Amino acid sequence: MPPYNPGAALRDSAQESVPQPDFSEVVVALPGVVVPYAPMAPAPRARRGVGRRILSVGARNPLVLVGVAILAFMSIIGLLAPLLFPGDPLAIVGEPFLWPGADGAHPLGTDSLGRDLLAGIAHGASISLRVGIAATAIGLLIGVSIGAIAGYFGGWTDAVLSRLIEIFQTLPNFVMLVVVVAIAQPSIVTLSVAIAIVTWPGVARLARAEFRTIRERDFVMAARSLGFGPARIILSEILPSALPPIIVTASMMVASAILMESALSFMGLGDPNVVSWGSMIGSGREYLRTAWYMCALPGFAIMLTVLALNLIGDALNEILNPRNNEGPR
Amino acid sequence: MSALSRTARIATKTGLHAVPTALGIVMLSFVLLQFAPGDAVDVLAGEAGSATAEGMAEMRARFGLDRPVIEQLWTYLSNLAHGNLGWSPRYNMPVSQLIWERVPDSLILAGSALVLALVIGIALGAVMAAYEGRAVDRIFSVLSLVFYSVPGFWIGLMLIVLFSIKLGWLPSGGAETIGSSATGLAALLDKLRYMVLPVISLALLYVAVYSRLTRVSMIEAKAQDFVRTARAKGLSEGRILLRHVLRNALIPVTTVAGMHVGGMLGGSVVIETIYGWPGLGRLAYEAVMGRDFGVLLGILLFSSLLVIFANALVDIVHGLLDPRVGGRDAAV
């Protein structure tokens, strides 16, 4: 198997012989910055099955289990929020400025208007995860399609699409995000689309590099000589082999989409009809001096969720990275 | 192959590259912005609260906003060819002047954050790689993952709570003491006090990225043949790590850092908002909100040219780090 090495795509013409690390390229974190993601170094070199590797990664790196637990907890809270905290989380339910622990009825306190923070965080979990997953799905669809076409066909198609990817990557992402949200009315759907519009180039680049490598392999040649059309070769021959690094990227994309959504909501550009972690921090900002818990608590929820996703992404990288299957190089 | 001719060739390539990218950005932005509801005149009229239909039509005519899109695009491009970025109806001054006023503060913030992130990130990554698999490595790895997961605006607010509100050590916003007549060293120290928190907030994410990248690259490089050779030559372990392994690992790190330059300018919108820092990110945000698209286009162009310039710089640095890069280019 050729080493999974999207890093080479960065500067492929200049330095093929220079040792490149494997950093799966992802658009992550600070709202709108394209950040190639450096995963943990691949550890096991022995040839083992995926099942065995899942177990060994779990055993060697128990933090992954913490990540899975946090993500499961947030998902359940988000899903059950309408049952656990019925009613509008934006409704005023008690005395304002209650500190966490001051009143048993509102364990995490209330905000400046007397809205329950715990209910807000629970409902916010659902919004964050929904936007994160939807934005990633759309971003993957656009990015993988464009990357696959560019990588598979090469030539002029590749030149034009690569330039398009480059232009999108050159534009400052958060500014683009603000532009798109300003054009469309903010809602969960438009936020997801906007985030996808700025995150697809990273995936496209990764997919392009994968497709370029895999299309030269024997089984693709064989498929071509059997008379399979490009669509069939791309979808059923190459895509399955290109998936592992894309899956790793996807978990990091959910994390970065959550960060972007929270930053947009913090700036007041989120969906005004729902409560989100970012908007909670935004509305608490005015009272930072006296009631900083209003900002601290939702931010902590963001950090935990994103950390969980990144821990899982690291583990996925160890499990799925095909390079781990190779013998010592 | 002299370093000079290599640099000259990179400069030519960069120049040729900048033109189509700039064109692409202008056209893409023009198309996108046509979908935005309202224009600068609408926003101005809304803010003034006392605009007549005739007055608004007259303003649109004055700024050319009533012309067809293609004509506006053509006017913009021909102005651009003459180095003219247009006039901002909102601020009532030339766009280029508006941008130049913000450039120093923006570059200071992004540049300091980038340098800080590179220094700390590479140092952390080198330590992690040197102690691979041991406790130090594990602790720093988790720490960098936490840095990687913290929203920048939230850590910014929390730093304000701790250092400005609770401890009172540092100012919570602004770029310098207003009305201060300090000069020289005192002015510099004053500026530094205002920079500490925004720079840390902006740099944290990049510290995580660079430390992880350095770690992975160094561990990869350690397995290479030339390291075995160096060890066989009897070089000390520390010298091997610094001169051979780290030097190689710097190539991917600088590549990535070059890509971050534009993101740092645009990505600092939120940080600039929190700290009231008068930079380009904030100006871009205000331009979108005020539908002052000439200003927005100017900033997008400026930051993308900066990215292209940074990439060229990275190319030159690579030639210095790895002699093979230069040799290969010479053969092409």
Interface residues (C-beta under 8 A of the other chain):
Chain A: G7 L10 R11 A14 Q15 S17 V18 P19 Q20 P21 D22 F23 V28 A29 L30 P31 G32 V33 V34 V35 P36 Y37 A38 P39 M40 A41 L63 R163 L164 E166 I167 Q169 T170 L171 P172 N173 F174 V175 M176 V178 V179 V180 A182 I183 A255 L259 S262 A263 F266 M267 G278 I281 R285 L288 R289 W292 C295 A296 G299 I302 M303 V306 L307 L309 N310 L311 D314 P328 R329
Chain B: P20 T21 G24 I25 L28 S29 L32 L33 F35 A36 P37 E132 S141 V142 L145 V146 Y148 S149 V150 P151 G152 F153 W154 L157 M158 I160 V161 I165 L202 L205 A208 V209 R212 L213 R215 V216 S217 I219 E220 A221 A223 Q224 N248 A249 I251 P252 T255 V256 M259 H260 G262 G263 M264 L265 G266 G267 V269 V270 T273 I274 G281 A284 Y285 V288 M289 L296 I299 L300 S303 S304 V307 I308 D315 H318 D322 R324 V325 R328 D329
